[in-house]
Each structure stands twice: as C-alpha cells, then as structure tokens.
C-alpha cells in the first residue's frame, strides 16, 4: 500500500512507520512536530496547540497533497485538527488514527484538545485500551478497533554489548521511565526495604522524594538504543503502570520480556492473560509484595534466568509486535468504505 504516515519521526512512532516499510509498503512520512518552533513545544503540549493549528495544517498539507495514497495513518494525532483531517479526506483514502496514549482522561490537561475535536473525522480509531472503546465512541468515533500494545521486532531485542556498556548499564533491579507523582513514593519504599534499585529516566529531580532517590537515579532520557541496553543489563526490570492513563498493560509489558529480561509488574487482568505468573513474569499487588519478590529473586539467580527465558519465549509466542499490529489494522481498513 501507499501509506501517508503523519506522526513523530522518533520513538515508538518511528518504529511503527519502519515496520510498515519492512512489510513492503511505500511510506511517505510527515512529522507535524516540525511545524512547531522549538520554543513553543511546551506551549503546544500544555495548551493543545493553541494558536498553532493553522501552521501545522499548512505544514502537513503542503507535503501531502502532491501524491496519491491508499491509506492515511495518523499516529497519536494531538497536533492534528478536525479541519486538517477533513482536508486530508481530499486524498480519497481511509484515514486511521492510532494513539497509544489515553486522550480521554484528564492526566495531560489540554494536550488532546485538537484530537478530541477531530475524533469523528477519522474512519477508524485504534486504541490499545479496553477502557477507551466507549470513550472514543462517546467522543464521536465512527469505528473503534481495540489492539494490544506492541514492541518492535527489531528495536526491542538483545544486542551485543561492549565491556564499557555493561559497566555503564548493569543493575540488579531497575525502573526505566519518567517521574510521575505516584512513582516516587513507590520506588522510595523499595529502596527503604533494601531493594538495590537503579532508576533511569527524566524529571526525577522534580520528585519530592528526590533527596532519598538521588543516589539511585541516573537522570535523563535514554535513547531507544540505550533503553534496550539498560533493560538487557538488569536482572529484574520493574514495570509501573500510569493510573491516570487507566493502564492494565503498557509497551514495557512486551518490550522487557522481548529483550530477554525478567518482567516484574503490577498484577492486572491483562498481565495475567499475557504471562503465567511465577513462571514467565512476576506480579504483585502492593509495594510490599514487590519488595519481597525482588529480594527473594535476587537470592535465586537460576530462577531469574528461568523466568527470563520463559517470559521471552511467551512474548514471542503472544506476537504483540509492530508488524502484527500494522497487519491487524490494515486488514480492518480493507473493510472500510472511503
């Protein structure tokens, strides 16, 4: 297919567009973030692109309207107004939105203002959350497809590491992610219980608990390549859910086992469906249970190795990867009437 891909040229959005190309599709990519001046990016996030929608639309349309496409894929869509989606309809192709964030909750303030006004303009809304199905329909969605989060077949696999890289990233227990208010107290309690924790990620200096966490934090965002190395070099990788996003699993739920590391996360209905508890992953209901399980596992390295291997095999068996995600959406698209 000839696919117009409107989304970020970095992160998991880039992984999805590259997966489409691996499948043999011809991809034309447009990054709407390039239309937002560097000094206004925080403004765009906080206000939902207030005052910027017109320039973003011109940036996209100037690059989109000179070709023909079989599909328009908008990734996330927080920068795309309803008028832009209507204008893209002149291309004569179905328009799909895939968003792995949750635009229907209040966590991100006004960020999703444009998206929510544009929901009804898409032919298909794709979401990885069961809780978003009714919310999307209430916002006016014509059709909704629920999928699972996805890791990437190529980006999320173990790599050969140098001695210097192993020294840089090796940890016993790690959490990799951005600071959020509920995460600081949780991770501080693990440290207080004696869990040898390393925290990788940005914004941790904003945590009220930072003085207690500081020695355990390697501050700053990791590149996608360094993220894989950090996961690969830890014995136990903790996965924390965003309560504000109503998560029952996340991309980490697939990425960590796919890389080959033991996944230790909250016990949810979706995690239990994805992995056999105690054999393919470790689950907990409270910070106390998490601490107890981490400390117990560290005393039994062979068990860590067994669970890591079994979790990796199950992740591959489950098949929650980008190429399968793309194929699932495209099969659904063939049923749409333009």
N, C-alpha and C positions, 0 to 999 in steps of 0.2 A: 504494500500500500504506500501511497504518497501521503505522509503524515506531517502536518504543521504542528510543531511542538512548541507551546508557549509556556515557558517555565524557567526556573533558575538554571544557570549553567554551572552549578556546583552542587555538592551534597547528593542526597538521595534522588533529587530531581534529575541530575545529570546521569545517575546510574540508570534511571528508567529510560531516558532517551537513548542511551548507549545500548541498553538491552533491546530496544526496538530495532536499532541498526543491526545488532547481531542476528536478529531473526530475519533479516533480509529486507526490511522496509526502508524506503527512502525518506530520510528525516530532514526537514528544514526547521531549525531551532531559532526561536526568538526569545531573548531574555528581557522581560518588561522591566526588571530592576535596573537595567542600563539606562532607562529613561529618567531615573530618579537621581538627582545630584547627590553626591556623597554627603554633603552637609545636611540633607533633608531626609536621609534614610530613617533616622529615628522618628522624625516627624511623620513620615509615611506610615510607619508601624503603629505609632500611638494614635493617629487620627483616622486611619483607614484611607490614606492618600488624599486627604482634604486639600483641594486646590490643585492636585496633580493628575487627576484622572484624564483630563483632556490631552496633556502632553504624553502620557503613557499610551493612550489610544492612538495618537498620531504615530508614535514610535513603532507600534506593532503593525498598524495598517499600512504604513509606507513600505514595510518589508514583507507583508503577507499577500497583498492583493495583486502581485505581478505573476503569480503562478497558480496552478491548479492542484487541488488536494482531494484525497478520498476521505480524510478524517482530520479534524482539528482536535488536538488533545491539550487542554489547559490544565497545567499542574499547579495545584493549590488555588490560584485564582484570586488571591487577596488584592491584587493590583488591577484586576480586570473589571471594568464597569459593565452594567447592563447594556449601555449603548455600544460599547466595544463588542460584546458578544453578538448583539443584533447586527452590527456591521459585518462581522465575520461570517454571518449567515449568507452573505452575497457570494461566498466561495462555493456554495452549493454542496457542502459536505456536512455530515453529522458533527456536532460539537459536544465533546465529552469533558467533564471535569473530574479529575482525581485529586482528592485532598486528604492527606494523612494526618493533618491537624483536625481539631474539632471547632468549626466555625459557629456552632450552635450553642455554645456555653459562654459564660461571661469572663473566663480566665484572661483573655487577651484584650479586654476592653473594646475599643472601636476598630481594632485591626481588620475585622471581617465585614466592615460596613458595606463596601462595594460588592463583595461576594454575595452577601445575603440579599442584596437588591437584584442580583443577577441570576440567582438560582433558577428561576422559572424560565430563563432564556436557554438553558442547556438542554440538549436532547437526553442526556444521561448524567446523573450524579453518581460517582463511585466513592464509597466510603469503607474504611476498614473497621468501623464500629457499629455494632448492632444497635446501640442507643441512638445513632444518628439517622437511622432509617426513617422513623416517624418525624423527627425534627426536620429532615430535608423535605419530606412531603408537606409538612405544615408550612415550610417556607416557600412552597410552590413548585417543588421539583416535579417534572413530568414523569420521570422514571428514576428509580434508585437501584443500584447494584451494590450489594454488600460483599466485600472480599476480605481476606486476611492481610495483615501487614506482610511485607516481603523484605527479605535480604537480597543481596545480589550474588549471582552465581560466581562472578569473577572477583569483585571487590572484597567480598567477605569470605575469604578462605585464607588459611595459614600461609605464611611466606617464609622464605629463608632469611634468617637474621644473623647479623654480624655479632661478634662478642660485645662491641660497643652498644649496639641496640639492645641486646639482652640486659646489659648492665643498666641502661637508661630506663627500661620499662618494666623490669622484673618486680613483681609484688606477690604477696601471699593472698590477700583479699583486696579487691578493688571495686570502686564505683566510678564509672565514667559518665559524666553528664553535667549539665548546667545546674547551678544552685537554684532551688525553689524553696519557699519558706518552710514547707513541711519536711524537706530533706535534711536540713541542718540538725534538728533535734534527734532525728533517727540515727544519722551517722555518728553524732557525738556520743549517743548511748552505746553504739557498737564499740567505739574507742574506749569509753569508760569501762566497758566489760572486758577489755583486754584484747579485742579483735585487732590484729595487725593490718590496719586498713590504709590503703592509699587512694586518694581522691584525685581524679583527673578532670579538669573542666574549667569553664569560665564563670565569673561572677561570684565565686565563693568568698571573696573579700567583702561582699555585701551581707554575708550571713551574720546575724547577731552572735552566733557561736564561733566566729572565725578565730578568736584567740585560742580556743580549745582545739580547733581543727587545723590551725595553720601549719603545724609541723607535718601533717599528713597530706596536705594539699599541694599538688603540682598545678599551679594556676595557669589558666589559658586554654583556649580551644585547641583541640587536636585536629590535625589534618586527617582526611579519611585514611591515608596510609598509616599514620601514627596511631590512629584509633585501633586499627587491626593489630598493630604490634603490641599495643598496651593490653588488649584483650588476650592475645596469644601468650603474653608473658606473665599472666596472673594465674594463680591456682584456682581461685574462686572469683567469679565476676557477679556482682550483685546487680540485679535489675530492679529499679524502682519505677512505679507507675505514677503518672500525673493524675491525681484525684480530680483536679479541675478540668481535665480533659475526658474524664469518665473512662479511663483506660482499663481494659481487662487483659490486654497483652500489648506489646509495642514492637517496633523493629528489633530492639535489643533481644526480644524473646526468641528471635530466629538467628540474628547475627552472631550472638555469643556461641551457641552450640554449633553453628555452621563453621565458625573459625576453629572450633575444637576445644573450647573451654567449658568448664562446669558452670551451669547457669543456676543462680540462686535468687529466687524471686518470690513475691507475694503469691499465696495460694488463691487462685481465682478459678472460676469455672472454665475459662478459656485455656489457661495454663494447664489445667488438669486434662483437658482434651488433647493438648498438644504433646505432652510428655508424661510418661509413667513416673509418678512421684517416688523418689528414693532410688530409682534405677537409671533414669535418663535426665533428671533435674532434681533440684532441691527446692522445696517450697516452705513457706512459713506464714503464720497469721499475725505475728507480733514481732517487735524488735527483740524481745527476749528470746523468742524461738529462733530468730535469725542468728543472734549471737551464739546461742547454744549449738546450733547446727554448724556454723562456721568453725567454732573452736573444736568441735568433735571431729569434723572432717580433716582439719589440719593435723590431727593426731593419727590419721589413717591415709597417708598418701596413695596407697594402692587403690583405695575406694574412690578417691578423687579421680584417679586415672580411669577406672572402670566407668564411672558415671559420665566423665567427659567423652569417652569413646562411644558409649551408648547414646548419649544425647546428640552427638554429631551424626551418628547413623540415623537417628529418628528425624532430625531436622532435614536431612537429605530425603528421607522417605516421605515426610509430610509435603515437601515440594513447594513451600511458601517462598518462592523466589521471583525475581522480576520478570523473567521470560514467561513463566506460567501466569503471572498477574496480567501481563500485556495480552497474552493469548486469550485469557478469560474475558477481558474487556472487549477485545476485538471480535470474539465470537458473538458477544452480546450486541455489539454495534451492527453486525450484519442483519439483525432483526429490526433495526430502526428504520423508520421512514423519514427521509430528509424533509 
